[in-house]
């Protein structure tokens, strides 16, 4: 059956997704300083770029991508997630990125259909 | 007695010993850890998933690449903790050490060379002749319900979910001051509590992803965005925000139908 032969292709591969996220972040906000007027556009761009690259992988997954961009001000930030899913087929990947003026946390969840 | 005959008999006993090692090293299906009841009607499918891992073509050598990671958080080691069989590389590694000290004529490299005479199926006990002692467990998929959409009236609605999120955030965070240590615990416990509550609310065959962003209320700018690739007719999301003098929290839940 195809399920056996494509067992490797239909898994959520963290490293692959992590690279996609890093490239999207670098492309959207790499080298920029925090600007309140542009953060809207940046988050949208990061999320859209990540999602489109994930879609191009062509795997039978539904994806959720969340992005948090916060200005560096000395304030603390915590993110947590809890999922009700199938451990064997679903997965998530979180990338934390920062520069001198802001933090960016992007999480991608992949749920098999 | 010629020395050659003696060396042949010694190597044959090595073969026997190696085969016995092979039998002991392989996990018997009955001895595996019980599967976590994350989705009860999918236990067969998860077993099927582990079978497919074991039946992967033996491209991995003794020092081959590790199996793909599922999560970026190194919380649990792979292997018996999650009900998965140990990776093939580890299994071969455990055999290579005792065998390497023996004669080089006995080779148990990769998965390509097998000393048994007949076809050998991973995960099945084999007799000395190579025939399986009992047939391996067949792949058990989910029973096909021929349903690709949720049943009418059984959708995940955003309204009730949002009310639950708002009520829980207000109840847990009213009058709470932000501290770094407590903030971490609070975010995790909030996420788990929300997942538990929404699990009861969600119809069957829905997967849930709850995320909580909790931070100190300073004068910083912050933006939370999310986007999903899903089926808009059956999947939806809800989110709620709570702020007080010292902290803010944003809770989001996505409900995705499992086809």
Interface residues (C-beta under 8 A of the other chain):
Chain A: X1 X3 X4 X7 X8 X11 X12 X13 X14 X15 X18 X34 X36 X39 X40 X42 X43 X44 X46 X47 X48 X51 X54 X55 X61 X62 X63 X64 X65 X66 X67 X68 X69 X70 X71 X72 X73 X74 X75 X76 X77 X78 X79 X80 X81 X82 X83 X84 X85 X86 X87 X88 X89 X90 X91 X92 X93 X94 X95 X107 X109 X111 X113
Chain B: X36 X38 X39 X42 X45 X46 X48 X49 X50 X51 X52 X53 X55 X56 X68 X69 X70 X71 X72 X73 X82 X84 X139 X141 X178 X180 X183 X184 X186 X187 X188 X190 X191 X192 X194 X195 X198 X199 X202 X207 X208 X209 X210 X211 X212 X213 X214 X215 X216 X217 X218 X219 X220 X221 X222 X223 X224 X225 X226 X227 X228 X229 X230 X231 X235 X252 X254 X256 X258 X259
